[in-house]
Amino acid sequence: MNPIPDFLLPDSCGRTLQPPIKTSYKPQNHSNFRLFANPFSRGGRFDPIGTFQYAWHGSDRQEEERKKAGKKRKIRLVLIDDNKIFLESLVFILHLKKDMEVVGTSQRAHGTLALIENTQPDVVILDLMLPDMDGITLLGKIKERYPALPVIIFSVYEDFRKKALHRGAYAYLVKGSHLDEVYQAIRRAHENSAGSGG
């Protein structure tokens, strides 16, 4: 048996492959993933069915060239929700979109303003029922500090729609809405904020 792993052996062109890395795996479609009821139930790891993509040495240089070419910046998102499983699932589905990235999450209201300050998101997605403060109050604090930052309320309750919009929420979505509604609300919020110079 050859003691050298296959991915370290040179190919016919004399190039060597880097070992497969999960973070570089980019499925062509969502069916390449076996998604569990709780996708993070196995220590935060997914179970990919497809094969990993290998990265050639020198791919870092190619990535730098792509950045210099002016790749469009992703929409930066902060998510606040006390339900850990829902929060992690939302992070997963948002990361599937090429134009979005989650830069911060929290399950509590405490520390949210500092999180926003540190991550500089384009859009905040906020649940109303938090363990240490109601979402309407937190919404008011966010808008007071960052008036141009769009906040999308994402709640299981329909009853607070009018109050949330009055306090400055950009949109009010009920959990269970079609994912396309979520994506569209995020994109519209970002476009409107950028267009107004926020």
ChimeraX attribute file (.defattr): number of C-alpha atoms within 10 A of each C-alpha:
attribute: neighborCount
match mode: 1-to-1
recipient: residues
	/A:1	3
	/A:2	5
	/A:3	5
	/A:4	8
	/A:5	8
	/A:6	12
	/A:7	13
	/A:8	12
	/A:9	13
	/A:10	11
	/A:11	11
	/A:12	7
	/A:13	6
	/A:14	8
	/A:15	12
	/A:16	16
	/A:17	16
	/A:18	14
	/A:19	15
	/A:20	14
	/A:21	11
	/A:22	13
	/A:23	8
	/A:24	11
	/A:25	15
	/A:26	14
	/A:27	16
	/A:28	8
	/A:29	8
	/A:30	11
	/A:31	11
	/A:32	14
	/A:33	13
	/A:34	13
	/A:35	13
	/A:36	11
	/A:37	9
	/A:38	13
	/A:39	17
	/A:40	16
	/A:41	11
	/A:42	10
	/A:43	7
	/A:44	9
	/A:45	10
	/A:46	16
	/A:47	13
	/A:48	16
	/A:49	11
	/A:50	14
	/A:51	11
	/A:52	16
	/A:53	16
	/A:54	15
	/A:55	16
	/A:56	12
	/A:57	12
	/A:58	8
	/A:59	10
	/A:60	11
	/A:61	10
	/A:62	11
	/A:63	11
	/A:64	10
	/A:65	12
	/A:66	11
	/A:67	12
	/A:68	9
	/A:69	9
	/A:70	8
	/A:71	9
	/A:72	8
	/A:73	11
	/A:74	13
	/A:75	19
	/A:76	19
	/A:77	23
	/A:78	23
	/A:79	25
	/A:80	24
	/A:81	25
	/A:82	20
	/A:83	14
	/A:84	12
	/A:85	15
	/A:86	13
	/A:87	17
	/A:88	17
	/A:89	15
	/A:90	15
	/A:91	19
	/A:92	15
	/A:93	11
	/A:94	17
	/A:95	13
	/A:96	14
	/A:97	12
	/A:98	10
	/A:99	14
	/A:100	18
	/A:101	19
	/A:102	20
	/A:103	18
	/A:104	19
	/A:105	20
	/A:106	18
	/A:107	19
	/A:108	19
	/A:109	23
	/A:110	14
	/A:111	11
	/A:112	20
	/A:113	14
	/A:114	10
	/A:115	16
	/A:116	21
	/A:117	12
	/A:118	11
	/A:119	14
	/A:120	16
	/A:121	21
	/A:122	24
	/A:123	25
	/A:124	27
	/A:125	22
	/A:126	27
	/A:127	29
	/A:128	23
	/A:129	19
	/A:130	18
	/A:131	13
	/A:132	12
	/A:133	13
	/A:134	14
	/A:135	22
	/A:136	22
	/A:137	13
	/A:138	20
	/A:139	23
	/A:140	17
	/A:141	15
	/A:142	21
	/A:143	16
	/A:144	13
	/A:145	11
	/A:146	15
	/A:147	13
	/A:148	18
	/A:149	24
	/A:150	25
	/A:151	27
	/A:152	25
	/A:153	26
	/A:154	22
	/A:155	21
	/A:156	14
	/A:157	14
	/A:158	12
	/A:159	9
	/A:160	14
	/A:161	17
	/A:162	11
	/A:163	11
	/A:164	22
	/A:165	17
	/A:166	12
	/A:167	16
	/A:168	20
	/A:169	24
	/A:170	21
	/A:171	19
	/A:172	22
	/A:173	21
	/A:174	15
	/A:175	16
	/A:176	9
	/A:177	11
	/A:178	10
	/A:179	13
	/A:180	9
	/A:181	11
	/A:182	19
	/A:183	15
	/A:184	11
	/A:185	18
	/A:186	24
	/A:187	17
	/A:188	14
	/A:189	21
	/A:190	21
	/A:191	15
	/A:192	14
	/A:193	17
	/A:194	13
	/A:195	9
	/A:196	9
	/A:197	8
	/A:198	14
